[in-house]
């Protein structure tokens, strides 16, 4: 578990202060599986991407934009990965998702995602 994750998990609910700021972060939580580890390995080389391993899941976070290229994932995985299979391996996401046949884009800002409407 990452240092950041340990700090957040160990705090009591009453000690957490919420604010109303808007984040430009986006990310996914992948199952800790062969597919999830391949995606994490690929994304770890991308600028600004933060990978955090937990028991049974892998978090992939980034400010602004995340792009998951299905051809790149398929090549390293050794079999086809399409956006729909990707979503099966992904337990959740945050940000605005734009789905294409060959890639998935996640944006931290709604305005950026609206360019693809």
C-alpha positions as CSV (number, residue, x, y, z in Angstrom):
1,X,0.0,0.0,0.0
2,X,1.3,3.4,-0.9
3,X,2.3,5.9,1.8
4,X,-0.6,8.2,0.7
5,X,-3.1,5.4,0.9
6,X,-1.8,4.4,4.4
7,X,-2.2,7.9,5.7
8,X,-5.8,8.2,4.3
9,X,-6.9,4.8,5.6
10,X,-5.6,5.4,9.1
11,X,-7.6,8.7,9.7
12,X,-10.9,8.6,11.6
13,X,-13.9,9.9,9.7
14,X,-14.4,12.9,12.0
15,X,-10.8,13.9,11.2
16,X,-11.4,14.2,7.5
17,X,-12.2,17.7,6.3
18,X,-14.2,18.0,3.1
19,X,-14.0,21.1,0.9
20,X,-15.9,22.2,-2.1
21,X,-13.0,22.6,-4.5
22,X,-13.3,20.9,-7.9
23,X,-10.6,18.4,-8.9
24,X,-9.2,17.9,-12.3
25,X,-8.2,14.4,-11.5
26,X,-9.5,11.3,-13.3
27,X,-8.9,7.6,-12.8
28,X,-9.9,4.0,-12.7
29,X,-9.8,1.1,-10.2
30,X,-8.8,-2.1,-11.9
31,X,-9.2,-5.6,-10.6
32,X,-5.8,-7.0,-9.6
33,X,-5.6,-9.5,-12.4
34,X,-3.3,-10.2,-15.3
35,X,-5.2,-7.6,-17.4
36,X,-5.2,-5.0,-14.6
37,X,-1.4,-5.5,-14.1
38,X,-0.8,-5.1,-17.8
39,X,-2.8,-1.9,-17.9
40,X,-0.9,-0.6,-14.8
41,X,2.5,-1.5,-16.3
42,X,1.7,0.4,-19.5
43,X,0.2,3.4,-17.7
44,X,3.1,3.7,-15.3
45,X,5.3,5.0,-18.1
46,X,2.9,7.8,-19.0
47,X,3.6,11.3,-17.7
48,X,1.7,12.3,-14.5
49,X,0.1,8.9,-14.0
50,X,0.0,7.6,-10.4
51,X,-0.3,3.8,-9.8
52,X,-1.3,2.6,-6.4
53,X,-1.5,-1.2,-5.6
54,X,-4.0,-2.4,-3.0
55,X,-5.0,-5.9,-2.1
56,X,-7.3,-7.1,-5.0
57,X,-7.2,-3.8,-6.9
58,X,-5.0,-1.3,-8.7
59,X,-5.7,2.5,-8.8
60,X,-4.6,4.4,-11.8
61,X,-5.0,8.2,-11.4
62,X,-3.9,11.3,-13.3
63,X,-4.6,15.0,-13.5
64,X,-6.3,16.1,-16.6
65,X,-6.6,13.2,-19.0
66,X,-6.0,9.4,-19.2
67,X,-5.9,7.6,-22.5
68,X,-6.1,3.8,-22.6
69,X,-5.0,2.5,-26.0
70,X,-6.5,-0.9,-26.7
71,X,-3.9,-1.8,-29.3
72,X,-1.1,-1.1,-26.8
73,X,-2.8,-3.1,-24.1
74,X,-3.6,-6.0,-26.5
75,X,0.0,-6.2,-27.7
76,X,1.4,-6.5,-24.2
77,X,-1.4,-8.8,-23.0
78,X,-1.0,-11.1,-26.0
79,X,-4.6,-11.1,-26.9
80,X,-7.3,-8.6,-27.9
81,X,-8.5,-6.1,-25.3
82,X,-11.5,-4.0,-26.4
83,X,-13.1,-1.1,-24.5
84,X,-15.9,-3.4,-23.3
85,X,-13.6,-6.1,-21.9
86,X,-11.6,-3.2,-20.3
87,X,-14.7,-2.1,-18.5
88,X,-15.3,-5.6,-17.1
89,X,-11.8,-5.5,-15.6
90,X,-12.4,-1.9,-14.3
91,X,-14.4,-2.0,-11.2
92,X,-15.0,1.8,-11.2
93,X,-13.9,5.1,-12.7
94,X,-14.1,8.8,-11.9
95,X,-14.0,11.6,-14.4
96,X,-15.8,11.9,-17.7
97,X,-15.5,8.8,-19.9
98,X,-15.4,9.0,-23.7
99,X,-15.5,5.5,-25.4
100,X,-14.1,4.8,-28.9
101,X,-13.7,1.4,-30.6
102,X,-9.9,1.5,-30.1
103,X,-9.4,3.6,-26.9
104,X,-11.0,5.0,-23.8
105,X,-10.4,8.5,-22.7
106,X,-11.1,9.9,-19.2
107,X,-11.1,13.6,-18.5
108,X,-10.9,15.4,-15.2
109,X,-12.8,18.4,-16.7
110,X,-16.2,18.2,-18.3
111,X,-15.4,20.9,-20.8
112,X,-12.5,18.7,-22.2
113,X,-14.8,15.7,-22.6
114,X,-17.5,17.8,-24.3
115,X,-15.1,18.4,-27.3
116,X,-15.9,14.8,-28.3
117,X,-19.6,15.1,-28.4
